[in-house]
Amino acid sequence: MSDVNSAIRAALMKPGLARLWEAVRAKYQSLGRAGGTVVLLDATPEEQEAIGALLGINLFGETRIKVPLARLEAALLQSRFAITLGDALGALFGRVATRDDVRAERDRAERAFWAYLEEVAGDFRPWLEAMWEGRAPGRGLVAEWRRLFAETGRVPPLEAALGVLRALDPPPDPPVRLPILAARHLGDPHALDRTSPAGRALFAWLAWRYGGLDADEPDSAEIADGAAQDEGTSEAARAWYLRAGIRIDDVSPVVHVANWPGMSTSPMAFTLASLDGAPARRLPPRILVVENPAVFAELAERSPAPVVCSYGWPNAAVLRLLDLVTSAGSDLWYSGDFDLGGLRIGRSLWRRYGPRFVPWRFDRAMYDSFAQFGRVSLSEEERTHLTRLQEALWDSDLAVSMQAFGVKVFQEQFVDTLVEDAICMEMARP
């Protein structure tokens, strides 16, 4: 710091002036000039004396002090330092960036960021333009890339994803498994997982290129940002990867069943790969499907009815099995939790299987009979989503009732009723 600045600080940065200078700095940053007025409330005698001495006026007894910045600058110019208000603030605080300065710097940073995207994009420029303009899913990704570029001048996850995409042109035949693709090009088998930065970029491109999604479609941004599966995206995403020449894990996705015809009554699991090309076997007229593993286990132990567990949102293996079941002529009796997630799962299956979907104890009557036992409240956000779901459910009164009671009801709370139903169904089956 120069001797002059040190002298200015010594003269102006007094305890009685501290609040004044903070207010003046904020006003100057906002206006970008010595304009406007600052007001200090509850001014102390020390502040009254210091500000009065600075402005050359008597403020004794004034607890509400108004200071026009133009008057303050005039006083500074007439002082022994003969400085502008901007010079004074610079001496006191260092460079004071005005709102115009901040805007100009932001514009400069945006231009540099876009120039970088143009440089690395190549043939993928249309996609990045759509991302930039908000016409493609993945708005959260663009914000992350902008932060990375501001910190390092590059966006390594995007560069990695673009390198992989160039290697996939044309799509390999046969398709390559995702972990092998990632290890081959990025040295890490998990580098293209949907939870990884490069994997999220890859998935955003797939959603734009093969999914036909734009940023205005419900959930499209969340899908591309790697959010939890919603509205059946697992199966759709698998198809997008395959079109690009990428094979997704077909061993890890499993579906658990119990009392399956022609097999052991004990719970068992089918992998997605084992269901590929499997013939539709002869099945009972109804297959029970439940959302939660504890309820599945109770049904498996206490009833002889065939039952499938979705383990929350149905993965690709669950959907493949249910496709086989319905194509064989069986109905799906589905029961889920009375919460937002349970309703969304039910809606997805209802839309997919139409008249083959039968809501099993999954209606307003069942909810109303157990709502008194609900202990977990619906959040305001969940209530808002219920309003949107109301006309898109098999029972439009269900969402209305859930909003009225304001609580969630879980399958585990009425599992005994489900077991009794399952036993009766099997006893009545010819």
TORTOR-647006 format. One record per residue (C-alpha): residue number from 1; z, x negated, y negated; residue in three letters. Coordinates in steps of 0.25 Angstrom, whole numbers. Example, Ala and Ser with C-alpha at 12.3 -4.5 7.8 and 13.67 -1.06 7.14 Angstrom:
2
[1,[31,-49,18],ALA]
[2,[29,-55,4],SER]
END
This chain:
430
[1,[0,0,0],MET]
[2,[-4,-5,-14],SER]
[3,[7,-8,-25],ASP]
[4,[1,3,-33],VAL]
[5,[2,13,-22],ASN]
[6,[17,8,-19],SER]
[7,[20,11,-33],ALA]
[8,[14,25,-33],ILE]
[9,[22,28,-21],ARG]
[10,[35,23,-27],ALA]
[11,[32,31,-39],ALA]
[12,[27,44,-33],LEU]
[13,[34,45,-19],MET]
[14,[48,49,-23],LYS]
[15,[56,59,-16],PRO]
[16,[55,69,-27],GLY]
[17,[40,69,-26],LEU]
[18,[38,69,-10],ALA]
[19,[36,84,-9],ARG]
[20,[26,84,-21],LEU]
[21,[18,73,-15],TRP]
[22,[17,79,-1],GLU]
[23,[12,93,-8],ALA]
[24,[3,85,-17],VAL]
[25,[-4,78,-5],ARG]
[26,[-6,91,3],ALA]
[27,[-12,97,-9],LYS]
[28,[-21,85,-13],TYR]
[29,[-26,84,2],GLN]
[30,[-29,99,2],SER]
[31,[-37,99,-12],LEU]
[32,[-42,85,-12],GLY]
[33,[-39,84,-27],ARG]
[34,[-27,84,-37],ALA]
[35,[-28,100,-38],GLY]
[36,[-19,111,-34],GLY]
[37,[-4,112,-36],THR]
[38,[8,109,-27],VAL]
[39,[21,117,-27],VAL]
[40,[35,111,-23],LEU]
[41,[46,121,-20],LEU]
[42,[61,119,-21],ASP]
[43,[59,106,-28],ALA]
[44,[71,97,-29],THR]
[45,[77,91,-42],PRO]
[46,[71,78,-37],GLU]
[47,[57,84,-35],GLU]
[48,[58,91,-49],GLN]
[49,[61,77,-55],GLU]
[50,[51,69,-48],ALA]
[51,[39,78,-49],ILE]
[52,[43,81,-64],GLY]
[53,[43,66,-67],ALA]
[54,[29,64,-60],LEU]
[55,[23,76,-68],LEU]
[56,[30,73,-81],GLY]
[57,[36,87,-81],ILE]
[58,[50,93,-80],ASN]
[59,[52,100,-67],LEU]
[60,[68,101,-67],PHE]
[61,[72,113,-60],GLY]
[62,[58,117,-55],GLU]
[63,[60,119,-40],THR]
[64,[45,124,-39],ARG]
[65,[36,113,-44],ILE]
[66,[21,115,-45],LYS]
[67,[13,102,-46],VAL]
[68,[-2,103,-49],PRO]
[69,[-9,91,-43],LEU]
[70,[-18,89,-55],ALA]
[71,[-5,88,-64],ARG]
[72,[1,78,-54],LEU]
[73,[-12,70,-54],GLU]
[74,[-12,70,-69],ALA]
[75,[3,64,-69],ALA]
[76,[-1,54,-59],LEU]
[77,[-13,49,-68],LEU]
[78,[-4,48,-80],GLN]
[79,[7,40,-72],SER]
[80,[7,25,-72],ARG]
[81,[-1,25,-59],PHE]
[82,[-12,33,-65],ALA]
[83,[-17,39,-51],ILE]
[84,[-23,51,-46],THR]
[85,[-16,61,-37],LEU]
[86,[-25,56,-25],GLY]
[87,[-21,41,-28],ASP]
[88,[-6,45,-29],ALA]
[89,[-7,52,-15],LEU]
[90,[-14,41,-9],GLY]
[91,[-3,31,-14],ALA]
[92,[8,40,-8],LEU]
[93,[1,45,5],PHE]
[94,[-11,36,7],GLY]
[95,[-25,43,8],ARG]
[96,[-23,58,6],VAL]
[97,[-35,65,13],ALA]
[98,[-39,77,6],THR]
[99,[-44,90,13],ARG]
[100,[-58,86,9],ASP]
[101,[-56,72,15],ASP]
[102,[-51,78,28],VAL]
[103,[-63,87,29],ARG]
[104,[-72,76,26],ALA]
[105,[-66,67,37],GLU]
[106,[-66,78,47],ARG]
[107,[-81,81,44],ASP]
[108,[-84,66,46],ARG]
[109,[-77,66,59],ALA]
[110,[-84,78,64],GLU]
[111,[-98,71,60],ARG]
[112,[-94,59,68],ALA]
[113,[-89,67,80],PHE]
[114,[-102,75,80],TRP]
[115,[-110,62,79],ALA]
[116,[-103,56,91],TYR]
[117,[-106,69,99],LEU]
[118,[-120,68,95],GLU]
[119,[-121,53,100],GLU]
[120,[-114,55,113],VAL]
[121,[-121,69,116],ALA]
[122,[-135,66,120],GLY]
[123,[-141,77,128],ASP]
[124,[-128,84,127],PHE]
[125,[-128,87,112],ARG]
[126,[-131,102,113],PRO]
[127,[-118,103,121],TRP]
[128,[-110,95,111],LEU]
[129,[-116,103,99],GLU]
[130,[-112,116,106],ALA]
[131,[-98,110,108],MET]
[132,[-97,105,93],TRP]
[133,[-102,119,88],GLU]
[134,[-93,127,97],GLY]
[135,[-104,133,105],ARG]
[136,[-99,127,118],ALA]
[137,[-86,127,126],PRO]
[138,[-76,116,123],GLY]
[139,[-72,117,109],ARG]
[140,[-59,110,113],GLY]
[141,[-67,98,118],LEU]
[142,[-74,96,105],VAL]
[143,[-60,95,98],ALA]
[144,[-55,85,108],GLU]
[145,[-68,77,107],TRP]
[146,[-66,77,92],ARG]
[147,[-52,72,93],ARG]
[148,[-57,61,102],LEU]
[149,[-68,57,93],PHE]
[150,[-59,56,81],ALA]
[151,[-49,47,89],GLU]
[152,[-59,38,96],THR]
[153,[-73,40,91],GLY]
[154,[-78,45,105],ARG]
[155,[-76,56,115],VAL]
[156,[-75,49,128],PRO]
[157,[-74,62,136],PRO]
[158,[-86,68,130],LEU]
[159,[-94,55,133],GLU]
[160,[-89,55,147],ALA]
[161,[-93,69,149],ALA]
[162,[-107,67,143],LEU]
[163,[-109,55,152],GLY]
[164,[-106,63,164],VAL]
[165,[-115,74,160],LEU]
[166,[-127,65,158],ARG]
[167,[-125,60,172],ALA]
[168,[-126,74,177],LEU]
[169,[-140,76,171],ASP]
[170,[-146,80,180],PRO]
[171,[-135,87,188],PRO]
[172,[-133,79,201],PRO]
[173,[-137,85,214],ASP]
[174,[-128,86,222],PRO]
[175,[-117,88,212],PRO]
[176,[-107,77,210],VAL]
[177,[-92,81,211],ARG]
[178,[-85,80,197],LEU]
[179,[-74,70,201],PRO]
[180,[-85,60,206],ILE]
[181,[-94,63,194],LEU]
[182,[-82,59,185],ALA]
[183,[-78,47,193],ALA]
[184,[-93,42,193],ARG]
[185,[-95,43,178],HIS]
[186,[-81,42,172],LEU]
[187,[-73,35,182],GLY]
[188,[-63,46,184],ASP]
[189,[-64,57,194],PRO]
[190,[-56,66,185],HIS]
[191,[-63,63,172],ALA]
[192,[-72,76,172],LEU]
[193,[-61,85,177],ASP]
[194,[-61,97,167],ARG]
[195,[-47,93,162],THR]
[196,[-53,79,158],SER]
[197,[-59,77,144],PRO]
[198,[-73,73,150],ALA]
[199,[-72,84,160],GLY]
[200,[-69,95,149],ARG]
[201,[-82,90,142],ALA]
[202,[-90,90,154],LEU]
[203,[-85,105,157],PHE]
[204,[-88,109,143],ALA]
[205,[-102,104,145],TRP]
[206,[-104,112,158],LEU]
[207,[-98,125,152],ALA]
[208,[-108,124,141],TRP]
[209,[-120,119,149],ARG]
[210,[-118,128,162],TYR]
[211,[-108,138,158],GLY]
[212,[-115,143,146],GLY]
[213,[-102,144,138],LEU]
[214,[-101,144,123],ASP]
[215,[-89,142,115],ALA]
[216,[-87,157,111],ASP]
[217,[-86,162,126],GLU]
[218,[-72,165,130],PRO]
[219,[-64,153,137],ASP]
[220,[-77,144,136],SER]
[221,[-70,134,128],ALA]
[222,[-58,134,136],GLU]
[223,[-67,133,149],ILE]
[224,[-74,121,143],ALA]
[225,[-61,115,138],ASP]
[226,[-56,114,153],GLY]
[227,[-46,126,152],ALA]
[228,[-41,133,164],ALA]
[229,[-51,141,172],GLN]
[230,[-54,154,166],ASP]
[231,[-63,166,170],GLU]
[232,[-68,159,182],GLY]
[233,[-73,146,176],THR]
[234,[-70,138,188],SER]
[235,[-82,143,196],GLU]
[236,[-91,143,184],ALA]
[237,[-87,129,180],ALA]
[238,[-90,124,194],ARG]
[239,[-104,129,193],ALA]
[240,[-106,122,179],TRP]
[241,[-101,109,185],TYR]
[242,[-111,111,197],LEU]
[243,[-123,114,188],ARG]
[244,[-120,100,182],ALA]
[245,[-120,93,195],GLY]
[246,[-105,92,196],ILE]
[247,[-97,97,208],ARG]
[248,[-83,102,206],ILE]
[249,[-72,100,216],ASP]
[250,[-74,111,227],ASP]
[251,[-62,106,236],VAL]
[252,[-50,107,227],SER]
[253,[-53,122,223],PRO]
[254,[-46,130,234],VAL]
[255,[-43,145,237],VAL]
[256,[-30,149,244],HIS]
[257,[-31,160,254],VAL]
[258,[-22,166,265],ALA]
[259,[-24,176,276],ASN]
[260,[-38,173,276],TRP]
[261,[-47,180,286],PRO]
[262,[-50,171,298],GLY]
[263,[-41,160,293],MET]
[264,[-26,157,293],SER]
[265,[-17,166,287],THR]
[266,[-10,155,280],SER]
[267,[-14,151,265],PRO]
[268,[-26,142,265],MET]
[269,[-36,136,255],ALA]
[270,[-51,136,254],PHE]
[271,[-58,125,246],THR]
[272,[-70,129,237],LEU]
[273,[-79,120,246],ALA]
[274,[-75,127,258],SER]
[275,[-79,141,252],LEU]
[276,[-93,136,248],ASP]
[277,[-103,143,257],GLY]
[278,[-92,150,265],ALA]
[279,[-96,163,271],PRO]
[280,[-90,176,267],ALA]
[281,[-80,179,279],ARG]
[282,[-76,193,283],ARG]
[283,[-64,196,274],LEU]
[284,[-54,208,272],PRO]
[285,[-58,219,261],PRO]
[286,[-48,213,251],ARG]
[287,[-44,199,248],ILE]
[288,[-31,197,240],LEU]
[289,[-32,187,229],VAL]
[290,[-19,182,221],VAL]
[291,[-18,173,209],GLU]
[292,[-5,165,213],ASN]
[293,[-1,156,224],PRO]
[294,[13,162,227],ALA]
[295,[7,176,228],VAL]
[296,[-4,171,237],PHE]
[297,[7,164,246],ALA]
[298,[15,177,247],GLU]
[299,[3,185,251],LEU]
[300,[-1,175,261],ALA]
[301,[13,175,267],GLU]
[302,[16,189,267],ARG]
[303,[3,197,269],SER]
[304,[-9,195,278],PRO]
[305,[-19,198,267],ALA]
[306,[-30,188,264],PRO]
[307,[-26,182,250],VAL]
[308,[-33,172,240],VAL]
[309,[-25,164,229],CYS]
[310,[-32,161,217],SER]
[311,[-21,151,212],TYR]
[312,[-23,156,197],GLY]
[313,[-38,156,192],TRP]
[314,[-47,156,204],PRO]
[315,[-54,143,207],ASN]
[316,[-68,141,213],ALA]
[317,[-63,142,227],ALA]
[318,[-55,155,224],VAL]
[319,[-68,161,218],LEU]
[320,[-77,156,229],ARG]
[321,[-68,163,240],LEU]
[322,[-67,176,232],LEU]
[323,[-82,176,231],ASP]
[324,[-83,175,246],LEU]
[325,[-72,186,248],VAL]
[326,[-79,196,239],THR]
[327,[-93,192,244],SER]
[328,[-87,196,258],ALA]
[329,[-83,210,252],GLY]
[330,[-68,208,250],SER]
[331,[-61,213,238],ASP]
[332,[-52,203,230],LEU]
[333,[-38,209,227],TRP]
[334,[-33,200,216],TYR]
[335,[-19,200,210],SER]
[336,[-15,190,199],GLY]
[337,[-5,188,188],ASP]
[338,[-3,198,177],PHE]
[339,[-5,187,166],ASP]
[340,[-18,182,158],LEU]
[341,[-22,172,169],GLY]
[342,[-21,182,180],GLY]
[343,[-29,193,173],LEU]
[344,[-40,183,170],ARG]
[345,[-41,179,184],ILE]
[346,[-41,193,188],GLY]
[347,[-52,196,178],ARG]
[348,[-60,185,183],SER]
[349,[-60,189,197],LEU]
[350,[-62,204,193],TRP]
[351,[-75,200,186],ARG]
[352,[-80,191,197],ARG]
[353,[-78,200,209],TYR]
[354,[-79,214,202],GLY]
[355,[-75,225,212],PRO]
[356,[-71,215,222],ARG]
[357,[-59,212,213],PHE]
[358,[-47,221,215],VAL]
[359,[-35,219,206],PRO]
[360,[-23,219,216],TRP]
[361,[-10,223,209],ARG]
[362,[-17,217,196],PHE]
[363,[-17,229,187],ASP]
[364,[-9,236,176],ARG]
[365,[0,244,186],ALA]
[366,[4,231,193],MET]
[367,[7,224,180],TYR]
[368,[15,236,174],ASP]
[369,[24,236,187],SER]
[370,[28,222,186],PHE]
[371,[27,219,171],ALA]
[372,[42,222,170],GLN]
[373,[45,209,178],PHE]
[374,[36,201,169],GLY]
[375,[43,189,163],ARG]
[376,[32,181,157],VAL]
[377,[26,186,144],SER]
[378,[12,186,140],LEU]
[379,[9,177,128],SER]
[380,[2,183,116],GLU]
[381,[-11,175,119],GLU]
[382,[-10,181,133],GLU]
[383,[-9,195,127],ARG]
[384,[-21,192,119],THR]
[385,[-29,188,131],HIS]
[386,[-25,201,138],LEU]
[387,[-31,209,127],THR]
[388,[-44,202,130],ARG]
[389,[-43,204,145],LEU]
[390,[-39,219,144],GLN]
[391,[-53,225,146],GLU]
[392,[-58,214,155],ALA]
[393,[-48,217,167],LEU]
[394,[-49,226,179],TRP]
[395,[-37,234,173],ASP]
[396,[-38,235,158],SER]
[397,[-24,241,157],ASP]
[398,[-18,228,163],LEU]
[399,[-19,219,151],ALA]
[400,[-14,231,142],VAL]
[401,[-1,232,151],SER]
[402,[1,217,151],MET]
[403,[0,216,136],GLN]
[404,[10,228,135],ALA]
[405,[20,221,144],PHE]
[406,[17,207,140],GLY]
[407,[21,200,153],VAL]
[408,[15,193,164],LYS]
[409,[17,198,179],VAL]
[410,[14,188,190],PHE]
[411,[9,190,204],GLN]
[412,[22,184,210],GLU]
[413,[30,195,204],GLN]
[414,[22,206,212],PHE]
[415,[19,198,224],VAL]
[416,[26,207,234],ASP]
[417,[17,218,229],THR]
[418,[5,210,232],LEU]
[419,[10,206,246],VAL]
[420,[13,221,249],GLU]
[421,[-1,224,245],ASP]
[422,[-7,213,254],ALA]
[423,[0,218,266],ILE]
[424,[-4,232,264],CYS]
[425,[-18,228,262],MET]
[426,[-19,221,275],GLU]
[427,[-11,232,283],MET]
[428,[-22,242,278],ALA]
[429,[-34,233,281],ARG]
[430,[-41,238,294],PRO]
END
